[in-house]
Amino acid sequence: MYQILSKAKLADKIFEMVVRAPRVAHKCLPGQFIIAKIDETGERIPLTICDYDREEGTITIVFQTVGASTERMSFLEAGEAFEDFIGPLGRPSVLCLEENLDKTREKKIVFICGGVGTAPIYPQVKWLKEHGIPATVIMGSRNKDLLFYVDNMKEVAEHLYVCTDDGSYGFHGMGTNQLQALWDQGDRFDHCVAIGPMIMMKFVCKLTAELGIHTEVSMNPIMVDGTGMCGACRILVGDEVKFACVDGPEFDGHKVDWDAAMVRQQQYKTAEGRAMLALKEGKTHHGGCGNCGGDR
């Protein structure tokens, strides 16, 4: 059992939990994710690691209630526990690898996060700061009430720009509008990481392609099973079939077929849609990864 040490409500339907999972905390890196399961009948819920403390043996997760399983999860309180808390899974961010440090130091980096995408971006920016690498962060939200981790991000980002769609806080506009404004002012970036809703990442990539900024995106939002077996996170990257949970979750955003991914995401929500996808995709429908780790 994996005890919940603390729980906080960050915004409407957005919660933070700190969970004792020492083996996950010992091995994880920014960009990776865990799979949480409330009890033996619970659904497997893949969630990107928001923070970790190796000495304390804890993992911080942030989640939004979007269905029955995450709603059930939101009812858990400090002192209760998850039956399963598996990880770390997925590949770490390419920026947060010791072997890439020299190349990373040469980059001028901007992160763009939308909504709950703030959570997986935070550990990357924190890791970079710990290694002396500055980063600019653009945080976006529909309105002020849905913002979270603003103070946390201020502590780790060299420059932080907050924007809201309705203008209730910070810059009035979307993350792409803020990036364009910075570019027009002379700020030049050569590496972008964008994490948030699919439509947001699509339009960030459209802009960064025009500006010539290499862009990595996280496809964690489309994961369901988290092991490559269900086929939910199947995407086309260039001419190759990839699975977010096994091959990612981060990919070159300029190579992702966004239109196909969004159509597929909608189709996957129904039993008939899943059956049709399985028929059309044949042997490439399931990942069949065989690479899943676990807290062991």
Backbone torsions as a table, in degrees:
resi	resn	phi	psi	omega
1	MET	NA	146.8	-175.2
2	TYR	-120.5	102.9	-170.8
3	GLN	-71.0	139.1	174.0
4	ILE	-85.6	117.2	-177.1
5	LEU	-86.7	-31.9	177.7
6	SER	-155.0	156.1	179.2
7	LYS	-142.3	139.2	178.1
8	ALA	-143.4	145.4	173.0
9	LYS	-94.7	116.5	-174.9
10	LEU	-87.2	-33.9	-179.0
11	ALA	-163.7	-177.9	-180.0
12	ASP	-59.0	117.6	177.8
13	LYS	67.9	13.5	179.0
14	ILE	-118.9	124.5	-174.8
15	PHE	-126.6	152.4	175.4
16	GLU	-120.1	137.2	174.7
17	MET	-133.0	141.3	171.6
18	VAL	-107.5	122.9	-172.3
19	VAL	-120.4	137.4	176.6
20	ARG	-79.8	112.4	179.2
21	ALA	-150.2	73.9	-170.5
22	PRO	-58.0	-36.0	-177.5
23	ARG	-72.0	-36.0	175.5
24	VAL	-66.4	-46.5	-177.9
25	ALA	-61.7	-32.6	-177.6
26	HIS	-69.9	-29.4	-171.4
27	LYS	-109.8	-18.4	-169.0
28	CYS	-73.9	159.1	173.8
29	LEU	-136.3	158.3	178.4
30	PRO	-55.4	138.8	-178.9
31	GLY	103.9	-20.6	-179.3
32	GLN	-85.6	170.5	-177.1
33	PHE	-136.7	170.4	176.1
34	ILE	-123.5	166.0	170.2
35	ILE	-118.8	121.3	179.0
36	ALA	-104.1	144.0	177.6
37	LYS	-138.5	122.6	-173.1
38	ILE	-66.1	-49.2	-179.6
39	ASP	-151.7	-173.4	-174.0
40	GLU	-65.4	-20.9	178.4
41	THR	-100.9	-1.6	-175.5
42	GLY	-74.9	157.6	176.7
43	GLU	-78.5	150.5	174.9
44	ARG	-77.8	126.2	-176.1
45	ILE	-119.9	108.4	177.0
46	PRO	-79.9	130.0	-178.4
47	LEU	-138.3	131.8	178.1
48	THR	-66.8	140.9	177.9
49	ILE	-69.7	123.2	-178.3
50	CYS	-88.7	-33.2	178.3
51	ASP	-164.5	165.8	178.9
52	TYR	-154.3	153.9	177.6
53	ASP	-132.8	106.0	-175.9
54	ARG	-66.1	-38.7	-178.1
55	GLU	-67.2	-41.8	-179.6
56	GLU	-83.3	-15.9	-179.6
57	GLY	71.4	38.8	-175.8
58	THR	-122.1	153.6	175.2
59	ILE	-124.0	134.8	175.0
60	THR	-103.7	130.1	176.7
61	ILE	-122.8	148.9	174.6
62	VAL	-127.6	132.3	-178.4
63	PHE	-142.2	156.9	177.5
64	GLN	-114.4	137.9	179.1
65	THR	-76.7	114.5	-178.4
66	VAL	-127.4	-4.3	-179.1
67	GLY	-163.5	-173.8	-175.2
68	ALA	-62.3	-40.8	-176.0
69	SER	-68.0	-45.6	178.3
70	THR	-70.6	-28.1	174.8
71	GLU	-65.5	-44.4	176.2
72	ARG	-60.5	-41.2	-179.0
73	MET	-62.0	-35.5	-178.7
74	SER	-67.9	-17.5	179.0
75	PHE	-82.1	-16.2	179.1
76	LEU	-66.8	147.4	-178.6
77	GLU	-124.2	165.4	175.9
78	ALA	-55.6	135.7	-176.7
79	GLY	103.1	-27.5	174.5
80	GLU	-82.7	179.2	-172.6
81	ALA	-146.9	156.8	169.9
82	PHE	-87.5	144.1	175.1
83	GLU	-71.6	-41.4	179.0
84	ASP	-129.1	144.2	178.1
85	PHE	-149.8	87.7	-166.2
86	ILE	-98.9	135.6	177.5
87	GLY	164.7	-177.3	-3.2
88	PRO	-77.4	143.4	179.9
89	LEU	-119.1	160.8	-179.2
90	GLY	79.7	176.1	-178.4
91	ARG	-97.4	141.1	177.5
92	PRO	-65.3	160.9	174.1
93	SER	-59.6	138.7	-179.9
94	VAL	-63.4	-24.4	179.4
95	LEU	-74.2	-24.1	-171.5
96	CYS	-107.6	46.9	175.9
97	LEU	-123.9	131.9	-177.6
98	GLU	-56.0	-37.2	-177.4
99	GLU	-69.9	-15.2	180.0
100	ASN	-100.8	5.5	-171.6
101	LEU	-56.9	-45.2	-177.7
102	ASP	-61.3	-43.1	178.8
103	LYS	-68.4	-38.1	-179.0
104	THR	-65.5	-36.9	-179.8
105	ARG	-63.5	-23.7	-179.0
106	GLU	-80.8	-11.1	-174.2
107	LYS	-92.3	148.4	167.3
108	LYS	-101.9	113.3	-164.8
109	ILE	-108.0	137.6	172.1
110	VAL	-128.3	134.1	175.0
111	PHE	-107.3	137.6	175.6
112	ILE	-125.4	117.9	-179.0
113	CYS	-121.3	141.3	177.7
114	GLY	-123.9	130.0	178.2
115	GLY	59.9	-130.0	-177.9
116	VAL	-69.8	-9.6	175.2
117	GLY	-61.1	-15.3	174.8
118	THR	-59.0	-37.8	-174.6
119	ALA	-62.0	-49.9	179.5
120	PRO	-74.1	-17.8	177.3
121	ILE	-78.6	-33.7	-177.4
122	TYR	-53.5	-49.6	-177.7
123	PRO	-65.7	-28.5	177.6
124	GLN	-68.1	-45.2	179.8
125	VAL	-65.7	-39.1	178.7
126	LYS	-63.2	-44.3	179.7
127	TRP	-62.0	-43.0	-179.7
128	LEU	-62.9	-42.3	179.3
129	LYS	-62.5	-41.1	179.4
130	GLU	-62.0	-22.7	179.9
131	HIS	-105.4	16.4	174.0
132	GLY	73.7	24.6	-178.4
133	ILE	-112.7	116.0	-177.8
134	PRO	-76.4	152.4	178.2
135	ALA	-147.3	145.7	174.1
136	THR	-97.5	139.9	-179.4
137	VAL	-126.0	133.0	172.6
138	ILE	-114.0	115.1	179.0
139	MET	-102.8	130.1	179.7
140	GLY	-123.0	148.7	178.1
141	SER	-155.3	159.4	178.7
142	ARG	-64.6	-39.4	179.5
143	ASN	-154.9	174.2	-176.1
144	LYS	-59.1	-38.3	-174.2
145	ASP	-66.8	-18.7	-178.6
146	LEU	-97.2	-1.0	178.4
147	LEU	-75.3	145.2	172.8
148	PHE	-151.8	162.0	179.2
149	TYR	64.5	21.5	179.1
150	VAL	-62.9	-48.5	-179.8
151	ASP	-65.3	-40.4	178.0
152	ASN	-58.8	-44.0	-177.1
153	MET	-70.0	-33.1	177.5
154	LYS	-60.0	-32.4	-177.3
155	GLU	-72.9	-23.0	-173.9
156	VAL	-114.6	-20.8	-178.9
157	ALA	-88.4	144.4	173.9
158	GLU	-69.5	-43.4	175.7
159	HIS	-133.9	133.7	178.1
160	LEU	-123.1	128.3	176.2
161	TYR	-121.5	122.9	-180.0
162	VAL	-108.1	133.2	179.7
163	CYS	-134.8	148.0	177.7
164	THR	-128.7	144.3	-178.3
165	ASP	-60.6	-35.9	-176.2
166	ASP	-95.9	0.5	179.0
167	GLY	76.9	12.8	-178.3
168	SER	-73.9	-12.4	177.7
169	TYR	-157.4	134.6	175.2
170	GLY	66.0	-144.7	-177.7
171	PHE	-69.1	133.9	179.8
172	HIS	-86.5	103.2	-179.3
173	GLY	149.7	-174.4	-179.0
174	MET	-93.3	171.1	-179.3
175	GLY	-59.0	-35.9	178.1
176	THR	-64.8	-37.2	177.6
177	ASN	-64.2	-40.3	179.2
178	GLN	-67.1	-41.5	178.3
179	LEU	-62.2	-43.9	179.6
180	GLN	-62.8	-39.7	179.1
181	ALA	-63.4	-42.6	178.6
182	LEU	-64.9	-41.2	178.9
183	TRP	-62.0	-42.5	180.0
184	ASP	-65.6	-25.1	178.6
185	GLN	-84.1	-4.6	177.4
186	GLY	108.2	-0.4	176.4
187	ASP	-76.5	119.5	-177.7
188	ARG	-113.5	122.4	179.1
189	PHE	-114.3	149.4	177.0
190	ASP	-119.8	-0.6	176.9
191	HIS	-146.0	129.2	179.4
192	CYS	-126.2	141.5	170.2
193	VAL	-119.8	122.6	-179.0
194	ALA	-120.3	126.9	179.0
195	ILE	-137.5	127.5	-179.6
196	GLY	168.1	-159.8	178.1
197	PRO	-58.3	152.2	-177.3
198	MET	-55.0	-45.4	-176.2
199	ILE	-64.8	-35.1	177.3
200	MET	-64.6	-46.8	-178.1
201	MET	-64.6	-35.8	178.4
202	LYS	-59.2	-46.6	-176.1
203	PHE	-77.3	-27.7	171.1
204	VAL	-61.9	-44.9	-178.8
205	CYS	-66.1	-34.9	177.3
206	LYS	-61.3	-44.4	179.9
207	LEU	-69.4	-46.4	-176.7
208	THR	-66.7	-28.5	174.8
209	ALA	-64.8	-40.1	177.9
210	GLU	-66.4	-35.1	-177.7
211	LEU	-87.3	-9.9	179.7
212	GLY	77.7	33.2	179.5
213	ILE	-104.3	118.9	175.5
214	HIS	-59.0	136.0	-173.2
215	THR	-133.7	127.1	172.5
216	GLU	-103.3	140.5	177.8
217	VAL	-127.0	156.2	176.5
218	SER	-106.6	125.4	179.2
219	MET	-96.7	21.2	176.0
220	ASN	-54.4	-36.6	-177.3
221	PRO	-58.6	-20.2	-177.4
222	ILE	-98.3	3.0	179.6
223	MET	-74.2	146.3	175.7
224	VAL	-123.7	-66.1	-178.2
225	ASP	-80.3	-38.6	176.7
226	GLY	85.5	6.9	-177.8
227	THR	-123.9	-1.2	-178.0
228	GLY	88.5	0.7	-175.1
229	MET	-91.6	-28.2	-173.5
230	CYS	-85.8	-24.5	179.8
231	GLY	85.2	0.6	-175.7
232	ALA	-63.2	-36.8	-172.9
233	CYS	-98.5	25.2	176.2
234	ARG	-69.4	127.1	179.6
235	ILE	-138.2	164.2	174.2
236	LEU	-104.1	122.7	177.5
237	VAL	-120.6	106.6	-169.3
238	GLY	67.0	-126.8	177.8
239	ASP	-102.4	11.5	-174.6
240	GLU	-110.3	145.3	172.4
241	VAL	-83.9	127.7	178.7
242	LYS	-128.8	159.3	175.1
243	PHE	-122.4	124.4	-173.2
244	ALA	-56.8	-40.2	-173.8
245	CYS	-74.8	-25.0	-177.3
246	VAL	-101.0	-48.3	-176.0
247	ASP	-89.9	-13.6	-175.6
248	GLY	-121.2	-141.5	18.4
249	PRO	-84.7	-4.5	-177.2
250	GLU	-95.8	140.3	-179.4
251	PHE	-141.0	164.8	173.2
252	ASP	-67.5	110.9	-174.7
253	GLY	-64.0	-25.1	-179.5
254	HIS	-77.3	-11.6	178.8
255	LYS	-102.0	-11.5	-179.1
256	VAL	-72.3	134.1	173.9
257	ASP	-83.2	90.1	-172.6
258	TRP	-66.2	-42.1	-178.2
259	ASP	-63.0	-44.2	178.5
260	ALA	-64.5	-39.7	-178.7
261	ALA	-64.5	-41.3	-177.9
262	MET	-72.7	-37.7	175.5
263	VAL	-63.6	-43.8	-179.0
264	ARG	-64.5	-38.7	179.8
265	GLN	-60.1	-41.8	178.1
266	GLN	-68.3	-42.2	-178.1
267	GLN	-65.2	-33.7	-175.8
268	TYR	-68.3	-16.2	-174.5
269	LYS	-73.2	-15.9	-179.8
270	THR	-114.0	153.2	179.6
271	ALA	-62.5	-40.8	179.2
272	GLU	-65.3	-39.6	178.3
273	GLY	-63.3	-42.2	179.1
274	ARG	-64.6	-38.8	179.0
275	ALA	-64.8	-41.0	179.6
276	MET	-66.4	-40.7	178.5
277	LEU	-63.5	-42.1	179.1
278	ALA	-61.5	-38.6	179.3
279	LEU	-66.9	-45.8	-176.7
280	LYS	-70.3	-37.5	-171.6
281	GLU	-90.9	-14.7	175.1
282	GLY	54.9	-130.4	-175.2
283	LYS	-66.5	-17.9	-179.1
284	THR	-92.2	6.8	-177.9
285	HIS	-70.0	-39.4	-179.1
286	HIS	-107.7	149.1	179.9
287	GLY	-78.1	-45.2	-178.6
288	GLY	56.7	47.5	-166.0
289	CYS	-64.1	-48.3	-175.1
290	GLY	68.5	12.5	-176.6
291	ASN	-111.0	8.2	-173.7
292	CYS	-69.2	137.9	-176.5
293	GLY	-91.8	-94.4	-176.2
294	GLY	116.1	164.8	-178.9
295	ASP	-84.5	78.4	-177.3
296	ARG	-141.6	NA	NA
